[in-house]
Amino acid sequence: MDALDVARWQFGVTTVYHFLFVPLTIGLSVLVAILQTLWHRTGNERYLKLTKFYGKLFLINFAMGVVTGIVQEFQFGMNWSDYSRFVGDIFGAPLAIEALVAFFLESTFIGLWIFGWDRLPKRLHLASIWAAAIGTNLSAYFILAANSFMQNPVGYRINPDTGRAELTDFLAVLTNKVALITFPHTLAGAFLVAGSLVVAVGLYHVIRNRDSTDTPAYRFATKFGSWVVLISSALVVITGDIQGKIMTEVQPMKMAAAEGLYTTESPASFSVLTIGSLDGSREIFAIKIPYLLSYLGTGDPNGTVHGINDLQAQYASQYGAGSYTPIIPVTYWSFRFMIAFGLAAAAIALLVLWTQRKGRTPTSRWLLRAGLAMPVLPLLANSFGWIFTEMGRQPWIVFGEMLTRDGVSRSVSLTEVLTSFTAFTLIYATLAVIEVKLLLRYARAGVPDLTDHPEPTDDSDDAERPLAFAY
């Protein structure tokens, strides 16, 4: 084990941990905005209760996401300074815009939304949560644009004197074909997570508190969340299909590794299960669906999909001697776990809708257990999706331009990386306990009692009213 191995583990752990909060923040910001819009248009109190209820869960998650996200920035300078030096001119541009525009937009208007319940006019207060939601989604786009450059470098040149990548076309970076499809795919995954949380919490109260006066609100939440899950699941499949075709075009090794495809095939079959040799060089046993991989990769059932061994030979000839093959079991199984967990969440959402058809009230404890597992399933699907995306790019940190081993900081020792890795892991474990306890506490508490909380009005002349903190 050396500093490179620990640095990779540290970045992987902190990134996956941070991304546990990101999809929920992205999706829940929009869902809370929709709930408040329903209350604004109808005046129905149940929508106001649900807005404040899920808004509280959104704020808890948002705060944790900000704290864990800051650490990501430090690692570029601490453990990956050579990478930052090589690609900083390009990678830094979308990240700077994300911080200066998107993050400030969402953080400013979230503040107005929190403190403006009894102070701002209703329309302006509603606009605040929508502005925060737009900022959150814009933030995702700029970060994904930066990441997409690592997958498919565009809009740059290599300075022969400095050996650094220099930005030549910022618009090309923002309109990278990988970014344009990764963004909607990521958003669909985020709504899958947020919808699952809405279902889980609503279903818990529907089954456990059937005689509550707030049961109609919870019933609406479970149906609303279930439809969000089903629609977002369909969008995940559609965008994932397009993403697979683009991935086959720009990163053929990643597609081959995802399928355990060792030899070039035309047509290529989709692997349901493949067992390969220990050195990852050949297939021993496989269960396959004919023609499916060719269609997924090229759009043509008879299309050619290049295999791992042929691509390895090609890259060795093009880039020099060495292994250009990712860890096949990781890419193969992370790809399948991503699909399986996402489909499981959609199946539970469909079951929840079925049990509430024609006004029925679900009572099954097994359904309750399945519902409570719902938020975890798409979180796992999102995490495995990113593990596949990043591990499938290996050994490149910037595909075709810089190997991961060349991006690590040369002056950082193994002991220093281990120290920071241990410290971050302990801090994150503490934050995880806090996050889970806060979410469980406020989720169990249920929707708020609005008796002592006056609704916001369009009267902005009440200067003597004290500033109210809704949470």
N, C-alpha and C positions, 0 to 999 in steps of 0.2 A: 504494500500500500504506500502511495506517495501523495504529495500535496495535490496533484491533479485529481486523483480518485476522490479524496475528501472534499475538494472544492466542487466537484460534480455532484457528489451526494448532498452537500450543503445547499447548492442551488436548487437541486431537484426537490429536496424536502421543503425548503422555504417557499418555492414556487407552487407546489401542489397544495401546501397548507394555505397560502394566500388565496389560491383559486377556489378554496372551499367557500369563501365569502363573496367572491366576485359575481358568480352567476346569480346568487340570491339577491344581491344588491341591484344588479341590472334589471332583473325581471320584476322584483317586488316594487321597485320605484314606479314602474309603469302601471302595475296592477293597483297600487294604492291610489295613483292619480286617476285611474278609471273609476274606482270606487267613489272617490270624492266627486268626480264629475257626475256620477249617477245621483249622488245626494244633492248636488247643486241643481240638477235639472228636475228632480222629482220631489225633493224635500222630504223623502222618506227617511225616517230616523235610523233605520237599520243600516243604511249605507254609511251614515255618519259614524255609527258605532264601529262598523267594520273598518272604516278608514282609519280611525284612531287606534283600533286594535292592531291591525296589521302594520300600520305606520310605526307603532312602537317597536315591533319586531324588526322592521326595516331599519330603524335607526340604530338598534343594538348591533345589527349585522354590519351596517355601514361604518360604524365607529371601529369595529374590529378589523374590517377590511383596510381602512386607512392606516391603522397602526402596523399591520403586517406588510402592507405594500411598500412602506417607506424603506424597509430593510432591503427590498429588491434592488433599490438604487445603489445602496452602499456596496453591494457585492461586486458591481461592475468595476469599481475602483480598488476594492480590497483584493479579491481573488482573481479577477479577470482583466487586469490592467492592459495586457497586451492586446486583448480583444478590443477593449475600449479605445486604445490608441489607433488600432487599425480601422475601425468602423465608426468611430465617434462622430465624425462629421455627418454621417448619414443617419445612424441610429439615434443620435441626440436630437435631430430636428423634430420628428413626430412626437418624441417624448416631451420636448420642451413645449410644444403646442398643447399637448395633453395637459400639462401642469398649468400653463398660463391661461388657457381658454376653458377647456372642459372641466378640469377639477375645480377651478375657481367658480365657474358657473354653477356646478352642482353644490359645492359647499356653501356658497353665498345664499342660494335660494333655499337650500335645506334649512339654513338658519332662519330665514324669513318665514318659512313654513312652520317651523317649530314654535317660534315666539309670536307668530302672527295670528293665532287662532282667534283671539278676542280683540285683536287690534286692527288687522287689515280688512278692507272690504272683501266680501266673499269672492268676487271674481279675481281680484288681485291675489288673494290667498290661494285660490285654485291654480292660477297661472304660476305661482311659486313652485308647487310640487311638479307641475309639468316641465318647468324650466330645469328643475333639479334632475328629473328623469331624462330629459334630452341631454343634459350635461354628462350624466352617467353613461349613456349610450355612446356619445361622442368620444368620451374617454376611452371606451373599449375600442373604437375604431382606430384611433391614433396608436394605441399600444399594439394592436394587431397588425397595423401597417409596418411598424418597426419589426415585429417578429416575422412578418412575411418576407421582409428583405433577407432575413437569415435563411429562409426556405428557398427563395427565388430572387437572387440579387438583380436589381434593375436600377437604371438611372444613375449610374456611377462610372468612374474610371479609376484605375490604379495608377497613382503617381509613381513613375519609375525611380525618382530621386529619393522619395521618403518611404516608398513601399506601403503607403496608406491608401485606403479607398476614399475617394473624394466625390461629393455629391455634384451631379451634373444636371439632373432633371428631377426636382422635388415632386412634380406632378406625377411622374412615372412611378415614384415610390408610393404615393398615395393611391394610385390607380393600379397597383400591382394586381395581376389576375388572381394571385393567391389571396391577397387581402380582400378583394371584392367578393369572394365566395366564403372565405373564413369568417368574415364579419356576420353575415346572416346566419351561418351555421352556428356560430357561437351564441348569437342572440336567441336562436331557437332553443338551444340547450339551456340558456339562462331562464327562459320562460318555462321550460320543463321543470326546472328546479323550483322556481317561485310558485308555479301552479301546484306542485306537489306539496309544498309547505301549507298553502292555503287549504288544500283538501285535508291534509293530516290533522291540522288544528281544528278545522270545522267539523270533521267527522268525529273527532274525540268528544267534542261537546254535544254533538247530535246524539251519540250513543250513550254517553255518561250522564247527560242532563236533559233527558227527553221531555221533562215537564217544565223546563225553564221558559220564561216569557221571551227569551232571546233565541229560542230554537229556530224560528223562521229565518233569522239572520244567519245562523250557522248552516242551515239547509241551503240557503242561497250560496254561501261561501263554498260549500262542498261541490255544488253543481258548477258554479263559476270556475273554481279551480280545476275541476275535472275536464271541462271543455278547453281550458287553457292548455292542460297537459296533452289532450288528444290532438289539438290543432298544432301545438308546437312539436309534437312527435312526428306528425306528418311533414312539417317543414324541415325537421332534422333529417328525415329520410331523403327529401327532395334535394336539399342543399348538400347533404353528404354525398349523394350520387354525383352531383356536378363537381364537388370537391375531389372525389375519387378520380374522375377523368382528368382534371387539371393536375393532380398529384402524379398520375401516370405519365403525363407529358413532361413535367418539370423535374420530378424526382422518381424515376422509374424503379430505383432500388428500394424505395420505401414501400411502393405497392407490391413488389415482389416479396419483400420481407413480411409484409402484412399477410400474405397468402402462403408463405412457405413454398413459393414457386422457385425451384432450383434451376430448371431448364426452360428455355424459351418455348412457348406453346402458341399455336394458332390453329384452331381456337383454344382458349385457355379455360379450364374448369375452376370453379370456386371451391376452395377447400373448407369443408365443414370440420374436418379433423385431419391434421397431418402430424406424423411422428418422423422426425429427422434423425440423422446421425449425430453423435455427440459433438463432432467438430463443426456441425452446421453446414456441411457441404453437399448433402444429398438427402433425398426423401426415402424413407423406409416403408411407411404405410400411410395411406390417405383415403379419406372418404370425400368424394367430390360431386359437385353439381355441374354437369357439362354446359359449356358455352357462357355460363353466368359471369365468370371473371372477365372474359373478353368484352362483354357488354358493359360491365361496371367500369372497366378501365378505358375503353375506347368508344363505347356507344355502338359497336358493331359486334354481333354475336360471334363472328368469325375473325375478329381482330386479333392482332399479334400482341402478346404481353411478354416482355423480356424477362428472363429468369435471373436468379441471383448469380449463378456461376458465370454466365455470359457477361453480365454487367460488371462483375468483379474484374474479369479479364479486360474489359473495355476501359474501366477507370484506371487500372494499373498501367495500361499502355498510355492513357491520356495524362494522368497526374503523377506517375511514378510508382515504384514498388511500394507495397503495403496493403493492408486489408481495408476495404471500403464497404464492408458488410456490417450492418448493425447486429445487435444481439437478437437472433431470430426468435427464440421463445418469448422474449419481452414484447417485440412488435406484434408477433402472431397472436398472443393471448390478450394483450391489452386492446387490440382491435376488436376482438370478439367479446371481451368483457364490456367494452363501451356499448356495443350493440345490445347485448343481453340485458344489461341493467336498464337501459333506456326503454326497451320493449316491455320489461317487467313493470315499470312505472305506468306506462300507457295501459297495460292490461288491468292493473288495479283501478285506474281512473275509470275505465269502461265498466268495471264491476260496481264501482260506487254509484255511477249513474244508473245502472240497471237496478240496484237495490232501492233506489229512490224514485223509480218510475211511478207515475200516477199517484203521487202524494205519499207513497209508502215511507216508513221510517225504518232504517236499518237497525238491527239489534245484535247481529252476529259479533261475538268476541274475536273470531278469526278475521273478520273483515276489519275490525278495529286494529288488530295487530298488523295486518297488511297495510292499512292506511298509515299507521305510525311509522312504518318502514319506508313509506313513499319518498320523503325528502332525501333519505340516504341513497336511494337507488340512482336517481339522476345525478347526484353529487359524485357518486362513484363512476357513473358513465362519463361525466365531464372530466374527471381526474384521469381516468384511463385514456380518454381521447387525447389529452395533452401529453401524457406519458408516451403514447404512440407517436404523436406528432414530433416531439423533441427527440426521443430515442431513435425513431426511424430515420432522422437526419444524420445520425452519427455515421462516420467519425467527424463530420463537418460541423463547425460552429457557424460558418457562413458557407452555404453549399457551393462547392467548386472553387472557393477562394481561400478559405482558412480552415485548417484542421483544429479540432477542439484542443488538442494537446499544445497547439501553438498559441492559444489565447490566454492561458493561465498566467498569473503574475509570477515572474521569475524570482522576485525577492522575498516572497512569502514562503515561510518554512512549513513543514508538515505540522509542527507543534502549534504554530500560530493559527493555521486553518482549523485544526482540531479544537483549539480553545474556543474560537468563534462559533464553530459548528455546535459544540456542546452547549455554549451559552444560549445561542438562538433556539436550540431544541428545547431546553428547559423553560425558556421564556414562552415559547409557543405552546408547550404543554400546559403551562399555567393559564395562558389566555384561552386555550381550548376549554378548560374547566369552567372558567368565568363565563365564556360565551354560552356553553350548553346550559349552565345553571340559570343564567338570565333569560334565555329563550324559553326554557321549560317553566320557569316561574311565571313569566308574563303570559305565556300561552295558556297555562292552566287557569290563570286568573279570569280569563274570558273578556268579553267586550266591556267597555267602561260604562258606568252609570252616568248618564248625562244630566241628572236632576240638578246638580249643583254647578254645571258647566254651561253657561250661556252660549248659544250659537253665535258665530260671527255674523255681523250685519253689514249692510252697505253704508252705515252711518260712520263716517270717519271723523266727525267733529267732537267725539267724546274724548277730549284731551286729558281729562282727569282719571280715566280708567287705567288701572295699573297694568304694566306689561305682564302678560300671562305666559307661563311656560306650561304647555299642554301636557307634558309628560313628567 
